[in-house]
Amino acid sequence: MHQTGSQRSSKEKTKNQSAAHVVSNPTGTNPHGTVTAAIRNVPKRRCIGVCGIILVGMLVVGGLSGSSWYMNYKSAATSLEHLGFEFMEKVPLYFRKSFEHRLDPIRIHLTQGLKYLHAKEADVTKWSGIELARFYTTTFLLSFFEDNKCCFGIFSNMGLGKEDVSKEGGWQKWLKNHKDDFGNTEAIFDNVLVDADTNNPKVTTVTAWTNEFKTGNNTNPLVVAPMNPDTLRETGIGNKNWGFINFPYSDGHTAAVNENSGWWRTIHIYDMMPGDFRFTPIFVWTDTEPKCLKVMGVVPLYKNTAIPTDEQKAKIRAGDLEWGPRVGAWVVGFKLWFLSDYLSGLELKGGSIFLVERATGIVVASSDKSYKPLKEPLKDGDTPLPYKAKDNPNEHIRATSECVAPDGDWKEVQANDPVEKEVEGKLTFIQNFNFDFHGLSLVGVYTVPRENMLAELDKKATETAATSIVVNSIFCGIMLAALFCWGLRRAGKLYHAERAQQKAAEKRVVAAAGAAITCRFSMVLVNLRDFRKHGRLLSHEIVSERGELLWLHDYETAKRFLSDYISIFFSHQWLGWVNPDGRKEQYPLMVAAAEHFAKANGRPFDEVWIWVDYTSIPQVNDYMKLLAVETLHVYVTLCDVFIIVAPPCLHSGSQERCDSESYFTRGWCRLEQ
């Protein structure tokens, strides 16, 4: 009930007067005079009884406090240990999902690439067929892998068919017989490496490793040809002929690590069917610096580039359906140095993770940033080999491996719940987990020292004990202190909650600001000079094949380039399901608008660049199309002018009227705005 100040004063005064009437303290020397005087007036027996009651009460309160503290401590210990194990089990699950998310686009890209070759009716035994892969895959490498260095290769007529090797007694004998040639006078290949400039690691270089003879040759030499990273065309400057390189024998192959490594061996060992995808064994990359561990994703190339259904695959494997010969391979390789940085960024509760290749026992990566996976070679020219877990220079990895795989054989190591073992003289929780994804088979080992896991338990138990004492003190009458403690803790929680919300809001703002300048796909423009000559809206792929597209791969590059030119973003409503302007009703207006804008600004036509969706966004590759759509807001901010083209027309498919009114109801158009 709410009381006024006068009411409270009156009550307090009455209460004080009543107390003064019962007991007085005229001397004023005892601050607890009221209680002392009262006790002095009690007979000795009653005094002893009161003291006994107080003593019993203290014992009861002490017993309750002690038992409550012990029960809360045991409950907290059991609960937190269970939560700790749950946390350890979630870390491997998170790693598996995120790593699969990083690897799966490679599989999607290569299988979609097969569909692309099939749509183009490409003959993959000829240069005209395999050269289609260069632009298709290089743009994917630059857009998807970002700072992680990578490469792609496509090979044909190099003993990849079962018939080719069976005539010589199997693939092992074929390799032995053809160490100095490709085994086919029509052997052809093409590779592109995306790497860092040796003088400036922040600069990306693009280099073609291609064959000298486009018609094929039994010892077709390798020509290294620098490429322009913007146009993806060979510069013709600094080309080098490295002579014959035996790709089937050596590419992706490190015999000292795994004698079956290499994409050529992988295709034969697993007799890969049309449309199959698989990762090769891990190998040591030594062709460019820095030397590191690497893996490749591979699909076989068949003369018939169509992808069969699962039912057709079963018939092919059973010999009931002829699909044509296997003639080549298409691979995408990437370096694994990013894995250690990725692992070190996980929340591990003071623990650590390392990954081991199941087949070989080599340590691929560790959450310890200082870990180096490759040994120093004994002499110049030797291949640096990776460390195995059992003889690893890292003491923690070596000691943990003795508990997990004491004989050094990781093939039979299975996933398990956390177990407690002694590692380096400390009790440690160890959990093994598997990562198996299209042939890439790793064993992960996650360890957390017991003292780290239980540190939170001790802290929580202490807090619980303190809370128990406060609660029992409240029972004994110290209500004010209890309310003060509760209020203080409540205020602290509210303060921390408010701070957490503020930090979360700040993170969202920072993330949104970063997304506003992040190009998930390159900005693709066409010059007004070329656009005027098209005569109609042409698709991205057609203009790309003509070599008339400009690729700006990141926000800063685009911003710098466009600062010297005029850029126009055309937004329009499609007038057909497939062709956006089949009757050429919008294209003339776009040309007229661009020309008018150029003249109004005193610029020649070749200084005007145009972005329009049908030409600037890939139409065939759905994955790349999605990346471009997710970057629409960035393209708009980079352009000088946003022009809406919405003349009154009829949609060729639905026959609905399309004009400025319908334009503003379209989701795509609203997204661009």
Secondary structure, DSSP 8 states (H G I E B T S, - for coil): ----HHHHHHHHHHHHHHHHHH---SS---TTHHHHHHHHTS-HHHHHHHHHHHHHHHHHHHHHHHHHHHHHHHHHHHHHHHHHHHHHHHHHHHHHHHHHHHHHHHHHHHHHHHHHHHHTT--TTSHHHHTHHHHHHHHHHHHHSTTS-EEEEEEESSS-SHHHHHTTTSHHHHHHHTTTS-SSTT-EEEEEEEEE-SS-TTSEEEEEEEES-TT--TT--EEEEEE-TTT--B--SS-EEEE---HHHHTT--TTT-TT-SHHHHHHHTT--TT--EE---EEE-SSSS-EEEEEEEEEEESS-----HHHHHHHHHTSS----EEEEEEEEEE-THHHHHHHTS--TT-EEEEEETTT-BEEEES-TT---B---SSTT----B-BSTT-SSHHHHHHHHHH-TTS--TT------EEEEETTEEEEEEEEEEEETTEEEEEEEEEEHHHHHHHHHHHHHHHHHHHHHHHHHHHT-HHHHHHHHHHHHHHHHHHHHHHHHHHHHHHHHHHHHHTT--SS-EEEEEHHHHHHHSS---HHHHHHTT-EEEE-SHHHHHHHHTTSEEEEEEE--SSSS-TTTT-SSHHHHHHHHHHHHHHTT--GGGEEEEEHHHHS-SS-HHHHHHHHTTHHHHHHHSSEEEEE--SEE-TTT--EESHHHHTT-HHHHHH-
